[in-house]
Amino acid sequence: MKILRSFGFAWQGLRYSFATQLNFKIHLLLALFATGLGIGLQISTAEWMLVLFCMAIVLFAEMVNTAIEKLCDLVEPRIHPQIKLVKDITAGAVLISAVVSAVTGAIIFLPKIILLF
């Protein structure tokens, strides 16, 4: 029973992220687009592993960023230079994961798209 409760809590976190975070929705939409491209372009198993890892790491980073922002707001509701720095650092982590994922996607998908034309 305890493990089922844990899954329930995790599901609540996913629902919260989807319901409240625009960037999470954008990243999820891009992940669905990449999935459609992968199916349409028949990428290899190794390419699927990279694409899935990239999707997971970006969504993970976005959720960790949201959690840290919420904690920071609880600890210090007013604007504080140290809290701003923490939020900026976690946003930077999301940016790194998104950029690396976009480059990975370009490496995998662009040659296949070019061959179509």
C-alpha positions as CSV (number, residue, x, y, z in Angstrom):
1,M,0.0,0.0,0.0
2,K,2.8,2.4,0.8
3,I,4.2,2.1,-2.7
4,L,0.8,2.9,-4.2
5,R,0.6,6.1,-2.1
6,S,4.1,7.0,-3.3
7,F,2.9,6.7,-6.9
8,G,-0.1,8.8,-6.0
9,F,2.1,11.6,-4.7
10,A,4.3,11.4,-7.8
11,W,1.2,11.6,-10.0
12,Q,0.0,14.7,-8.0
13,G,3.4,16.4,-8.7
14,L,3.1,15.6,-12.4
15,R,-0.5,17.0,-12.5
16,Y,0.6,20.1,-10.6
17,S,3.5,20.8,-13.0
18,F,1.2,20.3,-16.0
19,A,-1.6,22.4,-14.6
20,T,0.5,25.4,-13.4
21,Q,3.7,25.5,-15.3
22,L,3.6,26.9,-18.9
23,N,7.2,25.8,-19.6
24,F,6.4,22.2,-18.5
25,K,3.5,22.2,-21.0
26,I,5.8,23.6,-23.8
27,H,8.4,21.0,-23.1
28,L,5.8,18.2,-23.0
29,L,4.4,19.4,-26.3
30,L,7.9,19.4,-27.8
31,A,8.4,15.9,-26.5
32,L,5.2,14.7,-28.1
33,F,6.4,16.4,-31.4
34,A,9.7,14.6,-31.1
35,T,7.8,11.3,-30.5
36,G,5.8,11.9,-33.7
37,L,8.9,12.7,-35.6
38,G,10.6,9.6,-34.3
39,I,7.7,7.4,-35.3
40,G,7.4,9.1,-38.7
41,L,11.1,9.0,-39.5
42,Q,11.6,5.5,-38.1
43,I,14.5,6.3,-35.9
44,S,16.7,3.5,-34.6
45,T,16.6,2.0,-31.2
46,A,19.7,3.9,-30.1
47,E,18.2,7.1,-31.4
48,W,15.0,6.4,-29.5
49,M,17.1,5.9,-26.3
50,L,18.7,9.3,-26.8
51,V,15.5,11.1,-27.6
52,L,13.7,9.5,-24.6
53,F,16.5,10.4,-22.3
54,C,16.5,14.0,-23.5
55,M,12.7,14.3,-23.0
56,A,13.0,12.8,-19.5
57,I,15.9,15.0,-18.5
58,V,14.2,18.3,-19.7
59,L,10.9,17.4,-17.9
60,F,12.8,16.3,-14.8
61,A,14.9,19.6,-14.8
62,E,11.7,21.6,-15.2
63,M,10.0,19.9,-12.3
64,V,13.1,20.2,-10.0
65,N,13.2,23.9,-11.0
66,T,9.5,24.3,-10.0
67,A,10.1,22.5,-6.7
68,I,13.1,24.7,-5.8
69,E,11.2,27.9,-6.8
70,K,8.2,26.8,-4.6
71,L,10.6,26.1,-1.7
72,C,12.4,29.4,-2.1
73,D,9.0,31.3,-2.2
74,L,8.1,29.6,1.1
75,V,11.4,30.4,2.8
76,E,11.5,34.0,1.6
77,P,8.4,35.4,-0.1
78,R,10.1,38.8,-0.7
79,I,12.6,39.4,-3.4
80,H,16.0,38.4,-2.0
81,P,19.3,38.4,-3.9
82,Q,20.4,34.9,-2.7
83,I,16.9,33.5,-3.5
84,K,17.0,35.1,-6.9
85,L,20.4,33.5,-7.5
86,V,19.1,30.0,-6.6
87,K,16.2,30.5,-8.9
88,D,18.4,31.7,-11.7
89,I,20.8,28.7,-11.3
90,T,18.0,26.2,-11.5
91,A,16.5,28.0,-14.5
92,G,20.0,27.8,-16.1
93,A,20.0,24.0,-15.5
94,V,16.7,23.7,-17.4
95,L,18.2,25.8,-20.2
96,I,21.2,23.6,-20.5
97,S,19.1,20.5,-20.6
98,A,16.8,22.0,-23.2
99,V,19.6,23.3,-25.5
100,V,21.5,20.0,-25.3
101,S,18.2,18.2,-26.1
102,A,17.5,20.5,-29.1
103,V,21.0,19.9,-30.4
104,T,20.6,16.1,-30.0
105,G,17.3,16.3,-31.8
106,A,18.8,18.2,-34.6
107,I,21.6,15.7,-35.0
108,I,19.1,12.8,-35.1
109,F,16.3,14.4,-37.1
110,L,17.8,16.9,-39.5
111,P,19.7,14.4,-41.7
112,K,16.5,12.3,-42.0
113,I,14.4,15.3,-42.8
114,I,16.9,16.5,-45.4
115,L,16.8,13.1,-47.1
116,L,13.1,13.5,-47.5
117,F,13.6,16.5,-49.8
